[in-house]
């Protein structure tokens, strides 16, 4: 009886440390991605260029094309009023751990759409971005690497950063 109870307690602890802990981590990761997506949306909708600029990693911010790309983005994402958004896009991520501590976490995420009104026209923009949330070997790589905004159902799009800037 005591051995059975001890075995049950050990199994419960192992589940907590492995499977359930992994699920909790995945939930936290999804929440962090949603928070980043919502901050990107806020910066675009409120035309808060300074805050959006700070979301990018130092490597991208220091590129010669960065200011011009941001100008093009805000000119492209034109609207009078914000309506709604959908975050349920596809997200991919890569993590590296050392001694149980996350040392690298890179994300490719999608915001399905942002609906805005420009004059009498509703517009839908889709967004994809790459983001390094954690990179202990090079802090200059922490932040957004790319932000691609496209006007849905058209070929029109703008990108800040480049895929070559996302080395992972």
C-alpha positions as CSV (number, residue, x, y, z in Angstrom):
1,X,0.0,0.0,0.0
2,X,2.8,2.5,1.0
3,X,4.8,1.5,-2.1
4,X,1.7,2.1,-4.3
5,X,1.1,5.5,-2.8
6,X,4.8,6.4,-3.2
7,X,4.7,5.3,-6.8
8,X,1.6,7.4,-7.4
9,X,3.2,10.5,-5.9
10,X,6.4,10.0,-7.9
11,X,4.3,9.6,-11.1
12,X,2.4,12.8,-10.3
13,X,5.6,14.7,-9.8
14,X,7.1,13.4,-13.0
15,X,4.0,14.4,-14.9
16,X,4.2,17.9,-13.4
17,X,7.8,18.3,-14.3
18,X,7.5,16.9,-17.8
19,X,4.2,16.9,-19.7
20,X,2.2,19.3,-17.7
21,X,5.1,21.7,-17.4
22,X,5.6,21.6,-21.1
23,X,2.0,22.4,-21.7
24,X,2.2,25.4,-19.3
25,X,5.2,26.6,-21.1
26,X,3.4,26.3,-24.5
27,X,0.5,28.3,-23.1
28,X,2.9,31.0,-21.9
29,X,4.6,31.1,-25.3
30,X,1.3,31.5,-27.1
31,X,0.4,34.4,-24.7
32,X,3.8,36.1,-25.4
33,X,3.2,35.8,-29.2
34,X,-0.4,37.2,-28.8
35,X,1.0,40.1,-26.7
36,X,3.6,40.9,-29.4
37,X,1.0,40.7,-32.1
38,X,-1.3,43.1,-30.2
39,X,1.5,45.5,-29.6
40,X,2.3,45.5,-33.3
41,X,-1.4,46.2,-34.1
42,X,-1.5,49.0,-31.5
43,X,1.6,50.7,-33.0
44,X,0.1,50.5,-36.5
45,X,-3.4,51.6,-35.6
46,X,-2.2,54.4,-33.3
47,X,0.5,55.4,-35.8
48,X,3.0,55.1,-33.0
49,X,6.2,54.9,-35.0
50,X,8.6,55.3,-32.1
51,X,7.2,52.3,-30.2
52,X,7.2,50.2,-33.3
53,X,10.8,51.1,-34.0
54,X,11.8,50.0,-30.5
55,X,10.2,46.5,-31.1
56,X,12.9,45.8,-33.8
57,X,16.2,44.3,-32.9
58,X,19.3,46.5,-32.9
59,X,20.7,44.8,-36.0
60,X,17.6,45.8,-38.1
61,X,17.3,49.3,-36.6
62,X,20.9,50.0,-37.6
63,X,20.4,49.2,-41.2
64,X,20.5,52.0,-43.8
65,X,17.1,51.1,-45.2
66,X,15.3,51.0,-41.8
67,X,13.9,54.6,-41.7
68,X,12.8,54.4,-45.3
69,X,11.1,51.1,-44.7
70,X,9.2,52.5,-41.7
71,X,8.1,55.5,-43.8
72,X,6.8,53.1,-46.5
73,X,5.0,51.0,-43.9
74,X,3.1,53.9,-42.4
75,X,2.3,55.3,-45.8
76,X,1.0,51.8,-46.9
77,X,-1.0,51.1,-43.8
78,X,-3.5,53.9,-44.4
79,X,-6.7,54.2,-42.4
80,X,-9.1,56.5,-40.7
81,X,-10.5,54.1,-38.1
82,X,-9.6,50.7,-36.7
83,X,-12.4,48.0,-36.7
84,X,-11.1,44.7,-35.5
85,X,-8.3,42.0,-35.8
86,X,-7.8,38.2,-35.8
87,X,-4.7,36.7,-34.3
88,X,-5.5,33.0,-35.0
89,X,-2.8,32.6,-37.7
90,X,-0.1,30.1,-37.9
91,X,2.9,30.4,-35.6
92,X,6.2,28.5,-35.7
93,X,8.9,28.6,-33.1
94,X,12.3,27.3,-32.3
95,X,13.7,27.1,-28.8
96,X,17.1,26.1,-27.3
97,X,17.6,25.3,-23.7
98,X,20.7,24.9,-21.6
99,X,20.5,23.5,-18.1
100,X,16.7,23.9,-18.1
101,X,16.9,27.6,-19.0
102,X,15.7,29.0,-22.3
103,X,18.6,30.7,-24.1
104,X,17.1,31.1,-27.6
105,X,13.5,31.5,-28.7
106,X,12.7,32.5,-32.2
107,X,9.2,32.9,-33.6
108,X,7.5,33.2,-37.1
109,X,4.0,34.5,-36.5
110,X,1.0,35.7,-38.4
111,X,-1.8,38.1,-37.7
112,X,-4.6,36.9,-40.0
113,X,-6.1,40.3,-40.6
114,X,-6.6,43.8,-39.3
115,X,-9.7,45.5,-40.5
116,X,-9.7,49.3,-40.9
117,X,-11.8,51.9,-42.6
118,X,-10.3,54.4,-45.0
119,X,-12.9,56.9,-46.1
120,X,-15.8,54.7,-47.0
121,X,-13.7,51.6,-47.8
122,X,-13.0,48.7,-45.5
123,X,-9.5,47.4,-45.9
124,X,-8.0,44.1,-44.6
125,X,-4.3,43.9,-43.9
126,X,-2.5,40.6,-43.1
127,X,0.8,40.6,-41.2
128,X,3.6,38.2,-40.8
129,X,6.7,38.7,-38.6
130,X,9.8,37.1,-37.4
131,X,10.8,37.8,-33.8
132,X,13.7,36.8,-31.5
133,X,12.3,36.9,-28.0
134,X,15.4,35.5,-26.4
135,X,19.0,35.3,-27.7
136,X,21.5,35.1,-24.9
137,X,24.5,34.8,-27.3
138,X,23.8,38.1,-29.0
139,X,21.4,40.6,-27.4
140,X,21.5,42.8,-30.6
141,X,19.3,40.1,-32.2
142,X,16.5,40.3,-29.7
143,X,13.4,41.9,-31.2
144,X,11.6,41.9,-34.5
145,X,13.6,41.0,-37.6
146,X,11.0,41.3,-40.2
147,X,7.5,42.7,-40.4
148,X,5.6,42.1,-43.6
149,X,2.2,43.8,-44.1
150,X,0.1,43.1,-47.1
151,X,-3.2,44.4,-48.3
152,X,-5.3,41.2,-48.5
153,X,-6.6,40.1,-51.9
154,X,-4.0,42.1,-53.7
155,X,-0.3,41.8,-54.4
156,X,0.5,45.0,-52.5
157,X,2.8,44.6,-49.5
158,X,5.5,46.3,-47.6
159,X,8.3,44.8,-45.5
160,X,10.5,46.2,-42.8
161,X,13.7,44.2,-42.4
162,X,14.7,41.3,-44.6
163,X,14.8,37.6,-44.3
164,X,18.6,37.6,-44.4
165,X,18.4,39.7,-41.1
166,X,16.7,36.6,-39.5
167,X,19.7,34.2,-39.2
168,X,17.8,31.3,-37.6
